Amino acid sequence: MTLVGEAASGKEAVTLITHERPDLALLDLQMPELDGIGVVRMLKKSEMPLIAFVTAYDEYAVRAFEVNAVDYLLKPVEKKRLRETLNRVQDRVEHAEIVAEQVARVGVAIDAYESASKAPYLERIPVRRRDEVVIVPVNQIASIVAEGELLHLMTLKNEKHTITYRLKDLESRLDPERFIRLGRGTLANIDVIAKVNVMPGGTHLAVLTNGQKLQISRLQSRVLRERFLRL
């Protein structure tokens, strides 16, 4: 076995693997800039070596096998355990068809793993108010409007709740089939948009079932027309 290089970060690992084309890459599951799975994501199939993940946490072992890594090693790595991994890799390298199959499976497995492990969309949003926390069901939210670092949640009953959160971050945790962006700082519940008024300049005004009126940007007006205003 020959060590062809070491990388201090995921980004360096991608460059090193692409340049050196090793038979095996030992990747830490937690690295700066890009983790081990992120490195695999960045590699082309033609550049993909066999992968063995290294981790300090035993619970990550399951994750390693879920993406069909050839093996995983727990820190601190023992020489005997490392030799077992290298022997396994050597056996596979001698059978090129097994290596090709392994490389193909890693990519497919990562897709499946990330799809299955994606956090579910929010169903409730906790709103802190001094000595209490109000639980607001997401399906009762009519709109979300950003104001600086604050987000104002308006319910179907016109109850207003305010939280400190970034709109972009909250949007990523909401079901896109339920909420649509109306403008740079506005989201609306699709099911409570009662009508859309055409305004001068190619923009629109959304009128919600709770009586709320929200301006729709020119860009989002086009998106809205394509998705909802045509049969």
N, C-alpha and C positions, 0 to 999 in steps of 0.2 A: 504494500500500500504506500502511496505517495501523497503527502499533503501538498496540494497545489496552491493553497492560499487561505487567508482568514479575513473575515469581514467584521467590522465593528457595528454595523447597522444593517437593516434590511435593504436599504438602498444600495449599499456597498456590495451586499450579497448578490443582488441581481446583476450588477456589473461584473462581478468576479465570475459568477456561474456562466454568464454569456460569453465571457472572454476565454475562460479556461476549459469549459465544457467537461466538468468532472463526471465520473460515474456515479458518485454519491455526494449529496449535500447534507450536512448535519445542520439543521436549522433550529434556532431557539424559537419557541412559540411566542416569546415576548421579546421584541427588539425595538430600538428607537426607530422612529419614522415609519417603519413597515414591519409587521410581525411575520412569523414564519409562513402562515397561510397567505399573507399579502405578497410575499416573495414568489410563492408558487403561482399566484394569480398573474404576476407580471411577466412570467417566463413564457416563451413560445413553446409549443409542443416539441419542436425540433431541438430546443435547448434544454429540455427538462431532464435532469438526472434522476436517479432514484433518491427518495427523500426519507430521512430519518429525523424525527423531531426530538429536540432536547428541551427538558423542562425541569424546573425546581418543584413543581406541584403535581402530585400524583393524579389529581382530578383531570389534568390536561391529557393524560394518557388516553382516556376514552376519546377525546377530540382527535388525537393523532390517528387512532385506528379508524375513526369515522371518515377520515379523508384518505384512507387506504395508504398511509405511509408504510414503508417497508419495515419500520420499527420505531420505537421511541426509547429515549434514555433519560433516566432521572439523575439530576444533579445531587451531590457530586458524582460524576461518572466513574464507575469502577472499571478497571482495565479488563477484567474478565467479561463484564457485560458489554463493553465496547467491542471486544474480540468476537463475541457472539453476533453482534450486529454486522461487523465486517465480513464474517464468514457467510452470513446470510446474503449479503450483497454480492459477495464473490460468486456464490452459487448462481445467483440470478444473472450476473453479468456474463457468465459463461453460456447462458441461454438467452440469446438476443430477443427471441420472440416473447419471452417472459418479461423482459425489461420494457419492451414496447407496450405490452398489455398493461403493465403496472403504471407506466406514465399516463396512458389514456385513462385509466381508472381514477388516478389522483384528481385530474381535472373535473371529471364527472362527479366524483364524490364531494369535492369542495362545493360545487354548485348545489348539490342536494343538501349538504350540511348547512350552508348559509341560508338556503331557502327555509329549511326546517327550523333553524335556530333563530330566525328573525323574530324580534320582539313583536308580540301581538299588538294590534292597534288599541289605543286607549278607549276604555268604556266609561271611565269616570275621571274627573279632574278635581283634586283636593284644593280648596281655596282657604288659606289661613286668615283668620280674623281675630287678632288679639288672643283671647283665651279659648278659641274654638276653631274647628276645621269644618267647613261646609263642603259636602260631597256633591259635585254637580255632574249629573249624568250627561255624557257627551251627546246622546240623542235628544237632549232637551236644549242644546245650545243652538241658537239661531245664527249668531255671527260672532266673529272674533276680530277685534279691531286693535291694531298696535298704536301705541302712543309713547314714543321713546322706548324706555326699557319696560314699560307696562303693557299688558294685554287686557283689554276689556272684553269680557264674555257676556253676551246678551242672550238670555234664555227666551223660550217661546212665550213665557209669561211676562216678558219685559223686566226680568230681574237682572240686575247688573252685578257682575263679580269681577274683581281685578286681581291679577296675579303678575308676578315678576318673572318673565320668561321671554325668550326670543321667538318671534313668530315662525321663523324658518324651522327652528328645532321642534316646536309644537306641531307644525304642519306635517313633518316627517313621521310623527307618531299618530296621526289621524288617518282614517280610511279615506283615500282619494276618491272613492266612489260615493262618499258621503259629503265631503267638503270640497269646495272649489275656491280658488283664489280669484277675487274680483279686482284687486289692485295690489300695489306694492305692500300695503299694510292691512289688507282686509281679506278675511276668509268668510264664506257663508255656507250654511247648511243647504245643500242642493234641494232637499225635500221641502224646504220652507220658502223657496223663491216662488212667490205667487204670480208675479208678472214682471216683465222687463220693458221699460219705457225707452224709446229711441230718443237720444239727445243730439243737439247740433254737434258737428265735428266728428261724427262717427263713434261716439261713446254711447253708453247705455246707463240706465238707472235701474237697479234691482229693487223691487218692492217685496218685502217679506210678509209672511202671514201675520206676524206680530205688529205690522204697521211700520217697521223700520225701513228706511230708504238708504241704499248704499250705492255710491258712485262706482261704476265699472270702468276701468282704464281702457284705452283704445285697443291695446294688445289683447287684454282679456275679453274684450267684447267680441273679437274675432274667434277666440277659443270657445266662448259661450255660444256663439251662433252655430259653430260646427258641431258642438256636442249636444245642445239642448233646444235650439230654436229652429231645427229642421226635422222633418219627418224622415 
